[in-house]
């Protein structure tokens, strides 16, 4: 997903952050491709809109902190 993606203002269903680079980093415990935790990845398909928005916001915060 592009850096300009804004989960705060996105209209419609939120897209999956997955970029098909599924490798978990043993130190950070985050996927190296999408920056999600394993629990966020597992729960994505069943998550509601607000949970998905919260995950996207967390991803952006993690990437800024890295």
PDB file of N, CA, C, O and CB in Angstrom:
ATOM      1  N   UNK A   1       0.849  -1.167   0.000  1.00  0.00           N
ATOM      2  CA  UNK A   1       0.000   0.000   0.000  1.00  0.00           C
ATOM      3  C   UNK A   1       0.894   1.230   0.000  1.00  0.00           C
ATOM      4  O   UNK A   1       1.945   1.248   0.641  1.00  0.00           O
ATOM      5  CB  UNK A   1      -0.965  -0.002   1.216  1.00  0.00           C
ATOM      6  N   UNK A   2       0.476   2.230  -0.707  1.00  0.00           N
ATOM      7  CA  UNK A   2       1.264   3.445  -0.841  1.00  0.00           C
ATOM      8  C   UNK A   2       1.345   4.186   0.485  1.00  0.00           C
ATOM      9  O   UNK A   2       0.444   4.098   1.319  1.00  0.00           O
ATOM     10  CB  UNK A   2       0.672   4.349  -1.917  1.00  0.00           C
ATOM     11  N   UNK A   3       2.436   4.917   0.665  1.00  0.00           N
ATOM     12  CA  UNK A   3       2.629   5.708   1.879  1.00  0.00           C
ATOM     13  C   UNK A   3       1.533   6.767   2.025  1.00  0.00           C
ATOM     14  O   UNK A   3       1.257   7.203   3.143  1.00  0.00           O
ATOM     15  CB  UNK A   3       4.013   6.377   1.866  1.00  0.00           C
ATOM     16  N   UNK A   4       0.908   7.188   0.934  1.00  0.00           N
ATOM     17  CA  UNK A   4      -0.121   8.220   1.001  1.00  0.00           C
ATOM     18  C   UNK A   4      -1.467   7.674   1.470  1.00  0.00           C
ATOM     19  O   UNK A   4      -2.403   8.449   1.670  1.00  0.00           O
ATOM     20  CB  UNK A   4      -0.281   8.872  -0.352  1.00  0.00           C
ATOM     21  N   UNK A   5      -1.584   6.366   1.650  1.00  0.00           N
ATOM     22  CA  UNK A   5      -2.836   5.773   2.103  1.00  0.00           C
ATOM     23  C   UNK A   5      -3.191   6.341   3.474  1.00  0.00           C
ATOM     24  O   UNK A   5      -2.357   6.355   4.380  1.00  0.00           O
ATOM     25  CB  UNK A   5      -2.730   4.223   2.157  1.00  0.00           C
ATOM     26  N   UNK A   6      -4.421   6.805   3.623  1.00  0.00           N
ATOM     27  CA  UNK A   6      -4.864   7.400   4.880  1.00  0.00           C
ATOM     28  C   UNK A   6      -6.065   6.631   5.425  1.00  0.00           C
ATOM     29  O   UNK A   6      -7.189   6.825   4.962  1.00  0.00           O
ATOM     30  CB  UNK A   6      -5.219   8.895   4.684  1.00  0.00           C
ATOM     31  N   UNK A   7      -5.834   5.763   6.403  1.00  0.00           N
ATOM     32  CA  UNK A   7      -6.943   4.976   6.951  1.00  0.00           C
ATOM     33  C   UNK A   7      -7.969   5.835   7.691  1.00  0.00           C
ATOM     34  O   UNK A   7      -9.105   5.406   7.892  1.00  0.00           O
ATOM     35  CB  UNK A   7      -6.405   3.915   7.887  1.00  0.00           C
ATOM     36  N   UNK A   8      -7.576   7.043   8.096  1.00  0.00           N
ATOM     37  CA  UNK A   8      -8.506   7.925   8.797  1.00  0.00           C
ATOM     38  C   UNK A   8      -9.629   8.408   7.883  1.00  0.00           C
ATOM     39  O   UNK A   8     -10.752   8.627   8.338  1.00  0.00           O
ATOM     40  CB  UNK A   8      -7.761   9.119   9.375  1.00  0.00           C
ATOM     41  N   UNK A   9      -9.328   8.574   6.594  1.00  0.00           N
ATOM     42  CA  UNK A   9     -10.297   9.149   5.668  1.00  0.00           C
ATOM     43  C   UNK A   9     -10.697   8.214   4.528  1.00  0.00           C
ATOM     44  O   UNK A   9     -11.438   8.624   3.635  1.00  0.00           O
ATOM     45  CB  UNK A   9      -9.745  10.409   5.096  1.00  0.00           C
ATOM     46  N   UNK A  10     -10.232   6.993   4.539  1.00  0.00           N
ATOM     47  CA  UNK A  10     -10.547   6.046   3.469  1.00  0.00           C
ATOM     48  C   UNK A  10     -12.040   5.735   3.463  1.00  0.00           C
ATOM     49  O   UNK A  10     -12.633   5.479   4.511  1.00  0.00           O
ATOM     50  CB  UNK A  10      -9.727   4.746   3.630  1.00  0.00           C
ATOM     51  N   UNK A  11     -12.627   5.759   2.305  1.00  0.00           N
ATOM     52  CA  UNK A  11     -14.037   5.428   2.141  1.00  0.00           C
ATOM     53  C   UNK A  11     -14.174   4.004   1.633  1.00  0.00           C
ATOM     54  O   UNK A  11     -13.386   3.570   0.793  1.00  0.00           O
ATOM     55  CB  UNK A  11     -14.727   6.415   1.179  1.00  0.00           C
ATOM     56  N   UNK A  12     -15.152   3.276   2.123  1.00  0.00           N
ATOM     57  CA  UNK A  12     -15.389   1.910   1.674  1.00  0.00           C
ATOM     58  C   UNK A  12     -14.567   0.917   2.470  1.00  0.00           C
ATOM     59  O   UNK A  12     -13.914   1.278   3.449  1.00  0.00           O
ATOM     60  CB  UNK A  12     -15.074   1.776   0.199  1.00  0.00           C
ATOM     61  N   UNK A  13     -14.603  -0.343   2.042  1.00  0.00           N
ATOM     62  CA  UNK A  13     -13.856  -1.386   2.756  1.00  0.00           C
ATOM     63  C   UNK A  13     -12.359  -1.096   2.763  1.00  0.00           C
ATOM     64  O   UNK A  13     -11.786  -0.691   1.752  1.00  0.00           O
ATOM     65  CB  UNK A  13     -14.116  -2.756   2.122  1.00  0.00           C
ATOM     66  N   UNK A  14     -11.742  -1.310   3.912  1.00  0.00           N
ATOM     67  CA  UNK A  14     -10.298  -1.100   4.008  1.00  0.00           C
ATOM     68  C   UNK A  14      -9.567  -2.278   3.374  1.00  0.00           C
ATOM     69  O   UNK A  14      -9.899  -3.432   3.641  1.00  0.00           O
ATOM     70  CB  UNK A  14      -9.861  -0.919   5.487  1.00  0.00           C
ATOM     71  N   UNK A  15      -8.581  -1.994   2.543  1.00  0.00           N
ATOM     72  CA  UNK A  15      -7.838  -3.069   1.887  1.00  0.00           C
ATOM     73  C   UNK A  15      -6.901  -3.766   2.867  1.00  0.00           C
ATOM     74  O   UNK A  15      -6.477  -3.182   3.864  1.00  0.00           O
ATOM     75  CB  UNK A  15      -7.042  -2.521   0.699  1.00  0.00           C
ATOM     76  N   UNK A  16      -6.593  -4.997   2.572  1.00  0.00           N
ATOM     77  CA  UNK A  16      -5.623  -5.723   3.378  1.00  0.00           C
ATOM     78  C   UNK A  16      -4.246  -5.096   3.194  1.00  0.00           C
ATOM     79  O   UNK A  16      -3.889  -4.704   2.083  1.00  0.00           O
ATOM     80  CB  UNK A  16      -5.600  -7.226   2.997  1.00  0.00           C
ATOM     81  N   UNK A  17      -3.473  -4.996   4.269  1.00  0.00           N
ATOM     82  CA  UNK A  17      -2.113  -4.473   4.162  1.00  0.00           C
ATOM     83  C   UNK A  17      -1.134  -5.480   3.550  1.00  0.00           C
ATOM     84  O   UNK A  17       0.005  -5.120   3.255  1.00  0.00           O
ATOM     85  CB  UNK A  17      -1.620  -4.056   5.527  1.00  0.00           C
ATOM     86  N   UNK A  18      -1.551  -6.713   3.358  1.00  0.00           N
ATOM     87  CA  UNK A  18      -0.669  -7.773   2.873  1.00  0.00           C
ATOM     88  C   UNK A  18      -0.078  -7.416   1.507  1.00  0.00           C
ATOM     89  O   UNK A  18      -0.789  -6.984   0.599  1.00  0.00           O
ATOM     90  CB  UNK A  18      -1.432  -9.103   2.787  1.00  0.00           C
ATOM     91  N   UNK A  19       1.241  -7.606   1.386  1.00  0.00           N
ATOM     92  CA  UNK A  19       1.915  -7.406   0.099  1.00  0.00           C
ATOM     93  C   UNK A  19       2.567  -8.707  -0.373  1.00  0.00           C
ATOM     94  O   UNK A  19       3.450  -8.694  -1.229  1.00  0.00           O
ATOM     95  CB  UNK A  19       2.975  -6.286   0.211  1.00  0.00           C
ATOM     96  N   UNK A  20       2.123  -9.822   0.194  1.00  0.00           N
ATOM     97  CA  UNK A  20       2.604 -11.162  -0.161  1.00  0.00           C
ATOM     98  C   UNK A  20       4.099 -11.345   0.090  1.00  0.00           C
ATOM     99  O   UNK A  20       4.778 -12.059  -0.648  1.00  0.00           O
ATOM    100  CB  UNK A  20       2.303 -11.444  -1.615  1.00  0.00           C
ATOM    101  N   UNK A  21       4.596 -10.704   1.121  1.00  0.00           N
ATOM    102  CA  UNK A  21       5.963 -10.906   1.591  1.00  0.00           C
ATOM    103  C   UNK A  21       5.822 -11.314   3.056  1.00  0.00           C
ATOM    104  O   UNK A  21       6.068 -10.521   3.965  1.00  0.00           O
ATOM    105  CB  UNK A  21       6.876  -9.595   1.406  1.00  0.00           C
ATOM    106  N   UNK A  22       5.426 -12.553   3.261  1.00  0.00           N
ATOM    107  CA  UNK A  22       5.011 -13.033   4.579  1.00  0.00           C
ATOM    108  C   UNK A  22       6.170 -13.706   5.302  1.00  0.00           C
ATOM    109  O   UNK A  22       6.374 -14.917   5.210  1.00  0.00           O
ATOM    110  CB  UNK A  22       3.833 -14.007   4.449  1.00  0.00           C
ATOM    111  N   UNK A  23       6.926 -12.873   6.031  1.00  0.00           N
ATOM    112  CA  UNK A  23       8.064 -13.346   6.813  1.00  0.00           C
ATOM    113  C   UNK A  23       7.994 -12.647   8.159  1.00  0.00           C
ATOM    114  O   UNK A  23       8.031 -11.419   8.229  1.00  0.00           O
ATOM    115  CB  UNK A  23       9.438 -13.069   6.085  1.00  0.00           C
ATOM    116  N   UNK A  24       7.893 -13.425   9.222  1.00  0.00           N
ATOM    117  CA  UNK A  24       7.828 -12.836  10.557  1.00  0.00           C
ATOM    118  C   UNK A  24       9.241 -12.567  11.071  1.00  0.00           C
ATOM    119  O   UNK A  24      10.100 -13.448  11.040  1.00  0.00           O
ATOM    120  CB  UNK A  24       7.061 -13.764  11.532  1.00  0.00           C
ATOM    121  N   UNK A  25       9.472 -11.340  11.543  1.00  0.00           N
ATOM    122  CA  UNK A  25      10.750 -10.961  12.121  1.00  0.00           C
ATOM    123  C   UNK A  25      10.786 -11.490  13.558  1.00  0.00           C
ATOM    124  O   UNK A  25       9.906 -11.163  14.354  1.00  0.00           O
ATOM    125  CB  UNK A  25      10.962  -9.400  12.074  1.00  0.00           C
ATOM    126  N   UNK A  26      11.793 -12.304  13.902  1.00  0.00           N
ATOM    127  CA  UNK A  26      11.824 -12.899  15.237  1.00  0.00           C
ATOM    128  C   UNK A  26      12.045 -11.879  16.352  1.00  0.00           C
ATOM    129  O   UNK A  26      11.648 -12.126  17.491  1.00  0.00           O
ATOM    130  CB  UNK A  26      12.902 -13.939  15.297  1.00  0.00           C
ATOM    131  N   UNK A  27      12.662 -10.754  16.055  1.00  0.00           N
ATOM    132  CA  UNK A  27      12.920  -9.748  17.082  1.00  0.00           C
ATOM    133  C   UNK A  27      11.701  -8.850  17.324  1.00  0.00           C
ATOM    134  O   UNK A  27      11.266  -8.680  18.462  1.00  0.00           O
ATOM    135  CB  UNK A  27      14.121  -8.896  16.686  1.00  0.00           C
ATOM    136  N   UNK A  28      11.162  -8.286  16.257  1.00  0.00           N
ATOM    137  CA  UNK A  28      10.025  -7.374  16.407  1.00  0.00           C
ATOM    138  C   UNK A  28       8.702  -8.118  16.517  1.00  0.00           C
ATOM    139  O   UNK A  28       7.719  -7.580  17.026  1.00  0.00           O
ATOM    140  CB  UNK A  28       9.971  -6.412  15.236  1.00  0.00           C
ATOM    141  N   UNK A  29       8.683  -9.359  16.037  1.00  0.00           N
ATOM    142  CA  UNK A  29       7.473 -10.181  15.986  1.00  0.00           C
ATOM    143  C   UNK A  29       6.416  -9.563  15.067  1.00  0.00           C
ATOM    144  O   UNK A  29       5.214  -9.726  15.276  1.00  0.00           O
ATOM    145  CB  UNK A  29       6.898 -10.366  17.397  1.00  0.00           C
ATOM    146  N   UNK A  30       6.897  -8.848  14.044  1.00  0.00           N
ATOM    147  CA  UNK A  30       6.040  -8.246  13.034  1.00  0.00           C
ATOM    148  C   UNK A  30       6.361  -8.858  11.682  1.00  0.00           C
ATOM    149  O   UNK A  30       7.488  -9.285  11.431  1.00  0.00           O
ATOM    150  CB  UNK A  30       6.213  -6.710  12.997  1.00  0.00           C
ATOM    151  N   UNK A  31       5.359  -8.896  10.815  1.00  0.00           N
ATOM    152  CA  UNK A  31       5.589  -9.350   9.443  1.00  0.00           C
ATOM    153  C   UNK A  31       6.476  -8.322   8.749  1.00  0.00           C
ATOM    154  O   UNK A  31       6.214  -7.122   8.826  1.00  0.00           O
ATOM    155  CB  UNK A  31       4.234  -9.549   8.666  1.00  0.00           C
ATOM    156  N   UNK A  32       7.507  -8.781   8.083  1.00  0.00           N
ATOM    157  CA  UNK A  32       8.419  -7.874   7.378  1.00  0.00           C
ATOM    158  C   UNK A  32       7.746  -7.218   6.181  1.00  0.00           C
ATOM    159  O   UNK A  32       8.181  -6.154   5.738  1.00  0.00           O
ATOM    160  CB  UNK A  32       9.665  -8.627   6.920  1.00  0.00           C
ATOM    161  N   UNK A  33       6.704  -7.826   5.654  1.00  0.00           N
ATOM    162  CA  UNK A  33       6.012  -7.254   4.503  1.00  0.00           C
ATOM    163  C   UNK A  33       4.981  -6.208   4.868  1.00  0.00           C
ATOM    164  O   UNK A  33       4.958  -5.125   4.284  1.00  0.00           O
ATOM    165  CB  UNK A  33       5.352  -8.332   3.730  1.00  0.00           C
ATOM    166  N   UNK A  34       4.120  -6.525   5.840  1.00  0.00           N
ATOM    167  CA  UNK A  34       2.993  -5.630   6.130  1.00  0.00           C
ATOM    168  C   UNK A  34       3.050  -4.964   7.502  1.00  0.00           C
ATOM    169  O   UNK A  34       2.216  -4.110   7.804  1.00  0.00           O
ATOM    170  CB  UNK A  34       1.717  -6.392   6.019  1.00  0.00           C
ATOM    171  N   UNK A  35       4.001  -5.332   8.324  1.00  0.00           N
ATOM    172  CA  UNK A  35       4.186  -4.745   9.661  1.00  0.00           C
ATOM    173  C   UNK A  35       3.053  -5.062  10.635  1.00  0.00           C
ATOM    174  O   UNK A  35       2.811  -4.310  11.580  1.00  0.00           O
ATOM    175  CB  UNK A  35       4.325  -3.252   9.539  1.00  0.00           C
ATOM    176  N   UNK A  36       2.360  -6.180  10.401  1.00  0.00           N
ATOM    177  CA  UNK A  36       1.320  -6.596  11.348  1.00  0.00           C
ATOM    178  C   UNK A  36       1.848  -7.680  12.268  1.00  0.00           C
ATOM    179  O   UNK A  36       2.799  -8.387  11.936  1.00  0.00           O
ATOM    180  CB  UNK A  36       0.069  -7.096  10.603  1.00  0.00           C
ATOM    181  N   UNK A  37       1.213  -7.801  13.438  1.00  0.00           N
ATOM    182  CA  UNK A  37       1.499  -8.910  14.335  1.00  0.00           C
ATOM    183  C   UNK A  37       0.798 -10.150  13.800  1.00  0.00           C
ATOM    184  O   UNK A  37      -0.073 -10.052  12.936  1.00  0.00           O
ATOM    185  CB  UNK A  37       1.046  -8.592  15.793  1.00  0.00           C
ATOM    186  N   UNK A  38       1.172 -11.304  14.306  1.00  0.00           N
ATOM    187  CA  UNK A  38       0.522 -12.536  13.862  1.00  0.00           C
ATOM    188  C   UNK A  38      -0.961 -12.519  14.227  1.00  0.00           C
ATOM    189  O   UNK A  38      -1.786 -13.005  13.454  1.00  0.00           O
ATOM    190  CB  UNK A  38       1.212 -13.767  14.483  1.00  0.00           C
ATOM    191  N   UNK A  39      -1.314 -11.969  15.388  1.00  0.00           N
ATOM    192  CA  UNK A  39      -2.727 -11.887  15.776  1.00  0.00           C
ATOM    193  C   UNK A  39      -3.515 -10.973  14.843  1.00  0.00           C
ATOM    194  O   UNK A  39      -4.667 -11.262  14.520  1.00  0.00           O
ATOM    195  CB  UNK A  39      -2.853 -11.387  17.217  1.00  0.00           C
ATOM    196  N   UNK A  40      -2.903  -9.874  14.409  1.00  0.00           N
ATOM    197  CA  UNK A  40      -3.570  -8.981  13.463  1.00  0.00           C
ATOM    198  C   UNK A  40      -3.767  -9.657  12.119  1.00  0.00           C
ATOM    199  O   UNK A  40      -4.803  -9.475  11.480  1.00  0.00           O
ATOM    200  CB  UNK A  40      -2.769  -7.694  13.287  1.00  0.00           C
ATOM    201  N   UNK A  41      -2.790 -10.432  11.684  1.00  0.00           N
ATOM    202  CA  UNK A  41      -2.901 -11.150  10.408  1.00  0.00           C
ATOM    203  C   UNK A  41      -4.010 -12.196  10.492  1.00  0.00           C
ATOM    204  O   UNK A  41      -4.866 -12.275   9.611  1.00  0.00           O
ATOM    205  CB  UNK A  41      -1.553 -11.823  10.035  1.00  0.00           C
ATOM    206  N   UNK A  42      -3.987 -12.994  11.553  1.00  0.00           N
ATOM    207  CA  UNK A  42      -4.981 -14.064  11.717  1.00  0.00           C
ATOM    208  C   UNK A  42      -6.394 -13.495  11.801  1.00  0.00           C
ATOM    209  O   UNK A  42      -7.325 -14.058  11.225  1.00  0.00           O
ATOM    210  CB  UNK A  42      -4.675 -14.893  12.976  1.00  0.00           C
ATOM    211  N   UNK A  43      -6.558 -12.384  12.512  1.00  0.00           N
ATOM    212  CA  UNK A  43      -7.888 -11.843  12.731  1.00  0.00           C
ATOM    213  C   UNK A  43      -8.402 -10.897  11.670  1.00  0.00           C
ATOM    214  O   UNK A  43      -9.541 -10.437  11.757  1.00  0.00           O
ATOM    215  CB  UNK A  43      -7.912 -11.159  14.000  1.00  0.00           C
ATOM    216  N   UNK A  44      -7.587 -10.591  10.664  1.00  0.00           N
ATOM    217  CA  UNK A  44      -7.968  -9.578   9.673  1.00  0.00           C
ATOM    218  C   UNK A  44      -9.299  -9.869   8.999  1.00  0.00           C
ATOM    219  O   UNK A  44     -10.155  -8.987   8.940  1.00  0.00           O
ATOM    220  CB  UNK A  44      -6.898  -9.465   8.624  1.00  0.00           C
ATOM    221  N   UNK A  45      -9.498 -11.066   8.494  1.00  0.00           N
ATOM    222  CA  UNK A  45     -10.707 -11.342   7.699  1.00  0.00           C
ATOM    223  C   UNK A  45     -11.987 -11.254   8.529  1.00  0.00           C
ATOM    224  O   UNK A  45     -13.049 -10.944   7.988  1.00  0.00           O
ATOM    225  CB  UNK A  45     -10.609 -12.724   7.065  1.00  0.00           C
ATOM    226  N   UNK A  46     -11.906 -11.519   9.819  1.00  0.00           N
ATOM    227  CA  UNK A  46     -13.094 -11.462  10.678  1.00  0.00           C
ATOM    228  C   UNK A  46     -13.249 -10.104  11.363  1.00  0.00           C
ATOM    229  O   UNK A  46     -14.270  -9.847  12.001  1.00  0.00           O
ATOM    230  CB  UNK A  46     -13.027 -12.561  11.731  1.00  0.00           C
ATOM    231  N   UNK A  47     -12.251  -9.240  11.237  1.00  0.00           N
ATOM    232  CA  UNK A  47     -12.277  -7.946  11.923  1.00  0.00           C
ATOM    233  C   UNK A  47     -13.299  -7.008  11.294  1.00  0.00           C
ATOM    234  O   UNK A  47     -13.528  -7.027  10.085  1.00  0.00           O
ATOM    235  CB  UNK A  47     -10.891  -7.300  11.897  1.00  0.00           C
ATOM    236  N   UNK A  48     -13.897  -6.198  12.136  1.00  0.00           N
ATOM    237  CA  UNK A  48     -14.807  -5.169  11.661  1.00  0.00           C
ATOM    238  C   UNK A  48     -14.041  -3.965  11.132  1.00  0.00           C
ATOM    239  O   UNK A  48     -12.817  -3.882  11.238  1.00  0.00           O
ATOM    240  CB  UNK A  48     -15.754  -4.743  12.774  1.00  0.00           C
ATOM    241  N   UNK A  49     -14.789  -3.051  10.569  1.00  0.00           N
ATOM    242  CA  UNK A  49     -14.198  -1.874   9.940  1.00  0.00           C
ATOM    243  C   UNK A  49     -13.321  -1.084  10.915  1.00  0.00           C
ATOM    244  O   UNK A  49     -12.205  -0.707  10.559  1.00  0.00           O
ATOM    245  CB  UNK A  49     -15.293  -0.976   9.383  1.00  0.00           C
ATOM    246  N   UNK A  50     -13.796  -0.828  12.123  1.00  0.00           N
ATOM    247  CA  UNK A  50     -13.023  -0.029  13.071  1.00  0.00           C
ATOM    248  C   UNK A  50     -11.758  -0.750  13.532  1.00  0.00           C
ATOM    249  O   UNK A  50     -10.729  -0.111  13.752  1.00  0.00           O
ATOM    250  CB  UNK A  50     -13.881   0.324  14.274  1.00  0.00           C
ATOM    251  N   UNK A  51     -11.822  -2.071  13.679  1.00  0.00           N
ATOM    252  CA  UNK A  51     -10.619  -2.832  14.046  1.00  0.00           C
ATOM    253  C   UNK A  51      -9.597  -2.766  12.922  1.00  0.00           C
ATOM    254  O   UNK A  51      -8.406  -2.588  13.180  1.00  0.00           O
ATOM    255  CB  UNK A  51     -10.972  -4.305  14.362  1.00  0.00           C
ATOM    256  N   UNK A  52     -10.045  -2.907  11.679  1.00  0.00           N
ATOM    257  CA  UNK A  52      -9.131  -2.815  10.539  1.00  0.00           C
ATOM    258  C   UNK A  52      -8.507  -1.419  10.464  1.00  0.00           C
ATOM    259  O   UNK A  52      -7.318  -1.287  10.172  1.00  0.00           O
ATOM    260  CB  UNK A  52      -9.874  -3.143   9.222  1.00  0.00           C
ATOM    261  N   UNK A  53      -9.296  -0.389  10.724  1.00  0.00           N
ATOM    262  CA  UNK A  53      -8.761   0.968  10.727  1.00  0.00           C
ATOM    263  C   UNK A  53      -7.688   1.101  11.818  1.00  0.00           C
ATOM    264  O   UNK A  53      -6.638   1.702  11.588  1.00  0.00           O
ATOM    265  CB  UNK A  53      -9.901   2.006  10.946  1.00  0.00           C
ATOM    266  N   UNK A  54      -7.954   0.543  12.993  1.00  0.00           N
ATOM    267  CA  UNK A  54      -6.985   0.606  14.091  1.00  0.00           C
ATOM    268  C   UNK A  54      -5.696  -0.125  13.729  1.00  0.00           C
ATOM    269  O   UNK A  54      -4.608   0.330  14.081  1.00  0.00           O
ATOM    270  CB  UNK A  54      -7.586   0.007  15.370  1.00  0.00           C
ATOM    271  N   UNK A  55      -5.808  -1.242  13.036  1.00  0.00           N
ATOM    272  CA  UNK A  55      -4.618  -1.984  12.601  1.00  0.00           C
ATOM    273  C   UNK A  55      -3.822  -1.147  11.610  1.00  0.00           C
ATOM    274  O   UNK A  55      -2.599  -1.063  11.718  1.00  0.00           O
ATOM    275  CB  UNK A  55      -5.013  -3.342  11.964  1.00  0.00           C
ATOM    276  N   UNK A  56      -4.497  -0.527  10.647  1.00  0.00           N
ATOM    277  CA  UNK A  56      -3.805   0.316   9.675  1.00  0.00           C
ATOM    278  C   UNK A  56      -3.076   1.468  10.349  1.00  0.00           C
ATOM    279  O   UNK A  56      -1.949   1.800   9.983  1.00  0.00           O
ATOM    280  CB  UNK A  56      -4.791   0.857   8.652  1.00  0.00           C
ATOM    281  N   UNK A  57      -3.730   2.078  11.338  1.00  0.00           N
ATOM    282  CA  UNK A  57      -3.103   3.183  12.062  1.00  0.00           C
ATOM    283  C   UNK A  57      -1.874   2.684  12.819  1.00  0.00           C
ATOM    284  O   UNK A  57      -0.838   3.349  12.831  1.00  0.00           O
ATOM    285  CB  UNK A  57      -4.109   3.838  13.038  1.00  0.00           C
ATOM    286  N   UNK A  58      -1.989   1.523  13.448  1.00  0.00           N
ATOM    287  CA  UNK A  58      -0.844   0.932  14.162  1.00  0.00           C
ATOM    288  C   UNK A  58       0.299   0.638  13.198  1.00  0.00           C
ATOM    289  O   UNK A  58       1.460   0.870  13.534  1.00  0.00           O
ATOM    290  CB  UNK A  58      -1.266  -0.364  14.892  1.00  0.00           C
ATOM    291  N   UNK A  59      -0.008   0.133  12.013  1.00  0.00           N
ATOM    292  CA  UNK A  59       1.012  -0.149  11.009  1.00  0.00           C
ATOM    293  C   UNK A  59       1.771   1.135  10.662  1.00  0.00           C
ATOM    294  O   UNK A  59       3.002   1.143  10.622  1.00  0.00           O
ATOM    295  CB  UNK A  59       0.371  -0.765   9.738  1.00  0.00           C
ATOM    296  N   UNK A  60       1.040   2.202  10.415  1.00  0.00           N
ATOM    297  CA  UNK A  60       1.681   3.458  10.053  1.00  0.00           C
ATOM    298  C   UNK A  60       2.548   3.991  11.182  1.00  0.00           C
ATOM    299  O   UNK A  60       3.629   4.526  10.938  1.00  0.00           O
ATOM    300  CB  UNK A  60       0.637   4.487   9.670  1.00  0.00           C
ATOM    301  N   UNK A  61       2.082   3.850  12.409  1.00  0.00           N
ATOM    302  CA  UNK A  61       2.874   4.290  13.559  1.00  0.00           C
ATOM    303  C   UNK A  61       4.154   3.447  13.700  1.00  0.00           C
ATOM    304  O   UNK A  61       5.222   3.984  13.993  1.00  0.00           O
ATOM    305  CB  UNK A  61       2.030   4.204  14.852  1.00  0.00           C
ATOM    306  N   UNK A  62       4.042   2.131  13.493  1.00  0.00           N
ATOM    307  CA  UNK A  62       5.207   1.253  13.561  1.00  0.00           C
ATOM    308  C   UNK A  62       6.223   1.630  12.493  1.00  0.00           C
ATOM    309  O   UNK A  62       7.425   1.660  12.760  1.00  0.00           O
ATOM    310  CB  UNK A  62       4.789  -0.214  13.401  1.00  0.00           C
ATOM    311  N   UNK A  63       5.755   1.914  11.300  1.00  0.00           N
ATOM    312  CA  UNK A  63       6.665   2.255  10.204  1.00  0.00           C
ATOM    313  C   UNK A  63       7.355   3.593  10.444  1.00  0.00           C
ATOM    314  O   UNK A  63       8.527   3.754  10.106  1.00  0.00           O
ATOM    315  CB  UNK A  63       5.906   2.294   8.879  1.00  0.00           C
ATOM    316  N   UNK A  64       6.645   4.542  11.020  1.00  0.00           N
ATOM    317  CA  UNK A  64       7.257   5.839  11.346  1.00  0.00           C
ATOM    318  C   UNK A  64       8.323   5.675  12.434  1.00  0.00           C
ATOM    319  O   UNK A  64       9.360   6.337  12.408  1.00  0.00           O
ATOM    320  CB  UNK A  64       6.175   6.850  11.807  1.00  0.00           C
ATOM    321  N   UNK A  65       8.054   4.793  13.378  1.00  0.00           N
ATOM    322  CA  UNK A  65       8.986   4.578  14.504  1.00  0.00           C
ATOM    323  C   UNK A  65      10.227   3.789  14.089  1.00  0.00           C
ATOM    324  O   UNK A  65      11.261   3.871  14.752  1.00  0.00           O
ATOM    325  CB  UNK A  65       8.276   3.843  15.640  1.00  0.00           C
ATOM    326  N   UNK A  66      10.135   3.040  13.016  1.00  0.00           N
ATOM    327  CA  UNK A  66      11.247   2.184  12.584  1.00  0.00           C
ATOM    328  C   UNK A  66      12.397   2.974  11.991  1.00  0.00           C
ATOM    329  O   UNK A  66      13.402   2.391  11.584  1.00  0.00           O
ATOM    330  CB  UNK A  66      10.762   1.175  11.573  1.00  0.00           C
TER     331      UNK A  66
END
